[in-house]
Amino acid sequence: MLRIHKFVEDLANARKTPKEIKTMVDTAFEVNSISQSQIYRISALVKKDSSDKRSTNGRRKVRTDDFIEAVRVYVEADRRVTMEELAIKFETSINTIFHVLHDDLGLSIKSARWIPKMLTEDHKMKRVRCAQAFLKLNFELGLEFLDKIVTMDEISVSFFTPESKRGSSQWLPKGSNPPLKKKQMVLSFFDNCGVIFQHYLPVRTSVTVAVFKDVMNMFLKKFKEKDWYFHFNNAPCHMANSTKEFLAKKGIKVIDHPPYSPDLAPCRLLLLPSHEKDARGRGDRRQERPEGVDPDRFREAFRKWVERWEKCIRIGGSHEEKIC
């Protein structure tokens, strides 16, 4: 049987068709000594093996050491060069360039990241000190510390933001002005379970020190028996001396927040997407609490907030890779 298989392989290598091979086998050996299906299978294997050898031996090797070195030198001279430009420059395929960059040179594409300000060493030390103070309280008070934190932020909300320009179309008299998108400021307070207090300012009203004090008085009147730790960002109304005196007079415990540090505040992660989604297309409605926001999302944000403080210390006060 081995002789027959070798005979079939030789004929297949000679590019004989399976039908021709069957006739020649029946002539050289006994009739039906091998089935037609076996001949087809052997011919297919011989054809595949021959194709693999041609693709391996007959193709010019492109990713040589000299080629890889040439690509490396070119990329180091222009870090913004694209794979398409490299493929044209070296007259090869984009796939080859991809493997040279990723597999041979160990490179990957990285976009420039936005940071609010280039931090000085003093800024970094301030961030580290704030992180240490926060984590010290978290260690001393345990799990109840996060339960006592209330963080607050001011954001601008659109109360009529349709999904598309066409969605805002209205039938109006000729010559009249088109509808405008109305925005107003919202002051939101939330803990690790969700939003607990919101105050909507009149349209075209900004958050001044006086406004901030009034809203804080409203909040404290509603939650006068609570023992809170408040967290604010570094908005001008929070940093004013009169604001600090007001908070001290009220006996409000404030968690220190370092300057130029949106990555160390949970407000941007939680409020902006929720408010914009909830307010879109709702006219002048007011909401005491954003609908459809899972309380677990707030708890998870506070947990990650602790991790961000820890990471701030590990990286020496530098900004995280992604800024919220």
Order of alpha helices (4+ residues) and beta strands (2+ residues): alpha-alpha-alpha-alpha-alpha-alpha-alpha-alpha-beta-beta-beta-alpha-beta-alpha-alpha-beta-alpha-alpha
